[in-house]
Amino acid sequence: LWRFGYPARLLKSNHFRTAASNTSFPAVWILLAQYSGRIPGRFVVVKKNRFFTMPETVEDKANLELYSPHPEVRGMTLLNREAFKRTVVVPVLKVKKEIVNTLLKSLKHKVLQRPGLKRVIEDPEDEDSRLVILDPHKIPEFSLGESEQEVLKQLNVHPEVSKYNLELTYENFKSEEILRAVLPEGQEVTSGFSRVGHIAHLNLRDHQLPYRYLIGQVIIDKNPGITCVVNKTSIIDSTYRNFQMEVLAGESSLVTKVQ
């Protein structure tokens, strides 16, 4: 920086904190953006007078429960699938069953896109109608925009968005979401493993060991074809790179066949 002629007063170590994380950025980067015209061509030019912070995730904080199991599962060490049940409120549109497919195509960016969850369910009050579930993250105020209302008008659909109590179970959550809800907040979640045939091999860290049996069972539940989960329990210090393993879940068959 001195080579480029920046005086000492520009290099003071003030920091600005972002809203989405604890990462701090020195003020000098903002100053570099303001004085980008003085930086040689081989440097990346930062857009002048602009400072970007890390955006919130897609889930944001509104209706986050759609992607999170019941908070009472925090600290669970033995898997209890029933404890993951929870009921969330989601926006729905009442539609005649004859035009459901047309509506799904027209509002595909607003309809719920969640593996394992139905987008269309039966209307308990009208057998000739269906309830189309909308994405609560895209309809946060339970009301549609002008463009969506125009689509509904053309399809002769009432634009009123209703509230529906959607029940979520253990089967509706991904393995990473389950483990993130169970392990203490801020700790690393195990989502990767090695697979040989029907065997999944983990290398768990110390803080994950109290939850190892639950982690093993979740991996079996969420990965078809895996029937045995093991964890390495000792360092590799032998000539033939052998190590001890503990079976965490499933059958204790450590002989497998691969192609």
C-alpha positions as CSV (number, residue, x, y, z in Angstrom):
1,L,0.0,0.0,0.0
2,W,2.9,2.4,0.8
3,R,4.2,1.7,-2.7
4,F,1.0,3.0,-4.2
5,G,1.2,6.2,-2.2
6,Y,-1.4,5.7,0.5
7,P,-0.7,7.9,3.5
8,A,-0.8,6.5,7.0
9,R,-4.1,8.2,7.9
10,L,-5.8,6.0,5.3
11,L,-4.5,2.8,6.9
12,K,-5.9,3.0,10.3
13,S,-7.5,-0.2,11.5
14,N,-11.2,0.7,12.0
15,H,-13.5,-2.3,11.3
16,F,-17.0,-2.6,10.1
17,R,-19.1,-5.6,11.2
18,T,-21.5,-7.2,8.9
19,A,-25.1,-8.0,9.8
20,A,-25.1,-11.6,8.8
21,S,-21.9,-12.9,10.5
22,N,-19.1,-12.0,12.9
23,T,-16.6,-11.4,10.2
24,S,-14.9,-8.0,10.4
25,F,-13.6,-6.1,7.4
26,P,-10.9,-3.4,7.8
27,A,-11.8,0.1,6.7
28,V,-8.9,0.1,4.3
29,W,-10.8,-2.0,1.8
30,I,-13.5,0.7,1.6
31,L,-10.8,3.2,1.0
32,L,-9.3,1.1,-1.7
33,A,-12.7,1.0,-3.4
34,Q,-12.9,4.8,-3.2
35,Y,-9.4,5.2,-4.6
36,S,-9.6,2.3,-7.0
37,G,-8.5,4.5,-9.9
38,R,-5.0,4.7,-8.4
39,I,-4.5,1.0,-8.3
40,P,-2.5,-0.6,-11.2
41,G,-4.4,-2.5,-13.8
42,R,-3.4,-6.0,-12.6
43,F,-5.5,-5.4,-9.5
44,V,-9.3,-6.1,-9.4
45,V,-11.1,-2.8,-9.4
46,V,-13.8,-2.6,-6.8
47,K,-17.0,-0.7,-7.6
48,K,-16.6,2.8,-6.3
49,N,-18.5,3.9,-3.1
50,R,-20.1,0.4,-2.7
51,F,-19.7,-1.9,0.3
52,F,-21.3,-5.3,0.2
53,T,-22.2,-7.4,3.3
54,M,-23.0,-11.1,3.3
55,P,-26.7,-11.5,2.4
56,E,-29.1,-13.5,4.5
57,T,-29.7,-17.1,3.4
58,V,-32.7,-18.1,1.3
59,E,-34.5,-19.4,4.3
60,D,-33.9,-16.1,6.1
61,K,-35.6,-16.0,9.5
62,A,-39.2,-15.9,8.5
63,N,-40.8,-19.4,8.5
64,L,-37.5,-21.0,9.2
65,E,-39.3,-23.8,10.9
66,L,-40.2,-25.2,7.5
67,Y,-36.6,-26.4,7.3
68,S,-36.0,-27.0,11.0
69,P,-37.1,-29.9,13.2
70,H,-38.8,-29.2,16.5
71,P,-36.3,-27.2,18.8
72,E,-36.8,-29.7,21.6
73,V,-34.6,-32.2,19.8
74,R,-31.5,-30.2,20.7
75,G,-29.1,-32.4,22.7
76,M,-30.8,-35.7,21.8
77,T,-28.3,-38.6,21.8
78,L,-30.6,-41.6,21.0
79,L,-32.9,-41.1,18.0
80,N,-36.6,-40.5,18.7
81,R,-38.3,-39.9,15.4
82,E,-41.6,-38.8,17.0
83,A,-39.9,-35.9,18.6
84,F,-39.2,-34.2,15.2
85,K,-42.9,-33.6,14.5
86,R,-44.0,-30.1,14.3
87,T,-46.9,-28.1,12.7
88,V,-46.2,-25.0,10.6
89,V,-48.5,-22.5,9.0
90,V,-48.1,-22.2,5.2
91,P,-50.0,-20.1,2.6
92,V,-52.4,-22.0,0.3
93,L,-54.6,-21.2,-2.7
94,K,-57.9,-22.9,-3.2
95,V,-58.2,-24.1,-6.8
96,K,-60.6,-26.2,-8.9
97,K,-58.9,-29.5,-9.5
98,E,-59.3,-29.2,-13.3
99,I,-56.9,-26.3,-13.5
100,V,-54.3,-27.3,-10.9
101,N,-51.6,-28.2,-13.5
102,T,-52.1,-25.0,-15.3
103,L,-51.8,-23.0,-12.1
104,L,-48.6,-24.9,-11.1
105,K,-47.0,-23.9,-14.4
106,S,-48.1,-20.3,-14.1
107,L,-47.0,-19.8,-10.5
108,K,-44.0,-22.3,-10.5
109,H,-41.7,-19.7,-8.8
110,K,-44.2,-19.2,-5.9
111,V,-45.3,-22.7,-5.3
112,L,-43.5,-24.8,-2.6
113,Q,-40.5,-26.7,-4.0
114,R,-39.5,-28.9,-1.2
115,P,-38.5,-32.6,-1.7
116,G,-40.7,-34.9,0.3
117,L,-43.6,-32.4,0.6
118,K,-46.7,-32.4,-1.6
119,R,-47.4,-29.2,-3.4
120,V,-51.1,-30.1,-3.9
121,I,-53.3,-31.6,-1.2
122,E,-57.0,-32.4,-1.0
123,D,-59.4,-29.7,0.3
124,P,-61.2,-31.2,3.3
125,E,-64.2,-28.9,2.7
126,D,-64.6,-29.4,-1.1
127,E,-63.9,-32.6,-3.0
128,D,-63.9,-30.7,-6.3
129,S,-61.1,-28.4,-5.2
130,R,-57.5,-28.7,-4.2
131,L,-55.2,-26.7,-2.0
132,V,-52.0,-25.6,-3.7
133,I,-49.2,-24.9,-1.1
134,L,-47.1,-21.8,-1.7
135,D,-43.6,-21.2,-0.5
136,P,-43.9,-19.2,2.8
137,H,-40.5,-17.6,2.1
138,K,-41.8,-16.1,-1.1
139,I,-45.2,-15.2,0.3
140,P,-44.2,-13.9,3.7
141,E,-47.2,-11.7,4.2
142,F,-49.7,-14.3,2.9
143,S,-50.6,-12.1,-0.1
144,L,-49.7,-12.3,-3.7
145,G,-48.2,-9.5,-5.9
146,E,-49.9,-7.8,-8.8
147,S,-48.5,-10.1,-11.4
148,E,-49.6,-13.2,-9.6
149,Q,-53.0,-11.8,-9.0
150,E,-53.3,-11.1,-12.7
151,V,-52.5,-14.8,-13.5
152,L,-55.2,-15.9,-11.0
153,K,-57.7,-13.5,-12.6
154,Q,-57.1,-15.0,-16.0
155,L,-57.7,-18.5,-14.6
156,N,-60.8,-17.3,-12.7
157,V,-59.2,-18.2,-9.3
158,H,-60.0,-16.3,-6.2
159,P,-56.8,-14.5,-5.2
160,E,-57.3,-14.9,-1.4
161,V,-54.4,-16.7,0.2
162,S,-55.4,-18.8,3.1
163,K,-53.5,-20.3,6.0
164,Y,-53.0,-24.1,6.4
165,N,-51.5,-26.1,9.2
166,L,-48.9,-28.4,7.6
167,E,-47.6,-31.2,9.7
168,L,-43.9,-32.1,9.3
169,T,-42.3,-35.3,10.5
170,Y,-38.9,-36.8,10.7
171,E,-39.2,-38.0,7.1
172,N,-39.6,-34.5,5.8
173,F,-36.2,-33.3,7.0
174,K,-32.8,-33.8,5.4
175,S,-30.0,-35.4,7.3
176,E,-28.0,-32.2,7.6
177,E,-31.1,-30.4,9.0
178,I,-31.7,-33.1,11.5
179,L,-28.1,-33.1,12.8
180,R,-27.9,-29.3,12.9
181,A,-31.0,-29.3,15.1
182,V,-29.6,-32.0,17.4
183,L,-26.0,-31.0,17.9
184,P,-25.1,-27.9,20.0
185,E,-25.5,-24.6,18.2
186,G,-22.3,-23.5,16.5
187,Q,-20.7,-26.9,16.3
188,E,-19.7,-28.6,13.1
189,V,-22.2,-31.0,11.6
190,T,-21.2,-34.3,10.0
191,S,-22.7,-34.6,6.6
192,G,-19.9,-36.4,4.6
193,F,-18.7,-40.0,4.8
194,S,-16.9,-42.6,2.8
195,R,-19.0,-45.5,1.3
196,V,-17.9,-49.0,0.4
197,G,-20.9,-51.1,-0.7
198,H,-23.4,-51.1,2.1
199,I,-21.0,-49.6,4.7
200,A,-20.7,-45.9,5.5
201,H,-17.4,-44.9,7.2
202,L,-17.2,-41.8,9.4
203,N,-14.4,-39.9,11.0
204,L,-16.2,-38.2,13.8
205,R,-14.7,-35.3,15.9
206,D,-14.6,-35.4,19.7
207,H,-17.5,-33.1,20.1
208,Q,-19.6,-35.3,17.9
209,L,-18.9,-38.6,19.8
210,P,-21.8,-38.2,22.3
211,Y,-24.2,-38.2,19.3
212,R,-22.5,-40.9,17.3
213,Y,-25.3,-43.5,17.5
214,L,-27.9,-41.0,16.5
215,I,-25.7,-39.8,13.6
216,G,-25.2,-43.4,12.4
217,Q,-29.0,-44.1,12.4
218,V,-29.8,-40.8,10.6
219,I,-27.3,-41.7,7.8
220,I,-28.9,-45.1,7.4
221,D,-32.4,-43.6,7.3
222,K,-31.5,-40.9,4.7
223,N,-29.2,-42.9,2.4
224,P,-30.8,-45.9,0.7
225,G,-28.6,-48.9,0.4
226,I,-26.5,-48.1,3.5
227,T,-27.2,-50.7,6.2
228,C,-24.0,-50.3,8.3
229,V,-22.3,-47.2,9.7
230,V,-18.9,-47.3,11.3
231,N,-16.6,-44.8,12.9
232,K,-12.8,-45.0,13.1
233,T,-11.7,-45.3,16.8
234,S,-7.9,-45.3,16.5
235,I,-5.1,-43.7,14.5
236,I,-3.6,-45.4,11.5
237,D,-0.2,-46.5,12.8
238,S,0.3,-50.0,11.3
239,T,2.3,-51.1,8.3
240,Y,-0.9,-52.1,6.4
241,R,-2.9,-49.0,7.5
242,N,-5.4,-51.0,9.5
243,F,-7.4,-49.3,12.2
244,Q,-10.1,-50.1,14.7
245,M,-13.8,-49.4,13.9
246,E,-16.9,-49.1,16.0
247,V,-20.3,-50.0,14.5
248,L,-22.6,-47.1,15.2
249,A,-25.9,-48.3,13.6
250,G,-27.3,-51.1,11.5
251,E,-26.0,-54.6,10.9
252,S,-22.5,-55.6,12.1
253,S,-21.5,-57.0,8.7
254,L,-18.1,-55.6,7.7
255,V,-17.7,-57.8,4.6
256,T,-19.1,-56.1,1.4
257,K,-18.9,-56.5,-2.3
258,V,-18.3,-53.7,-4.7
259,Q,-18.0,-53.4,-8.5
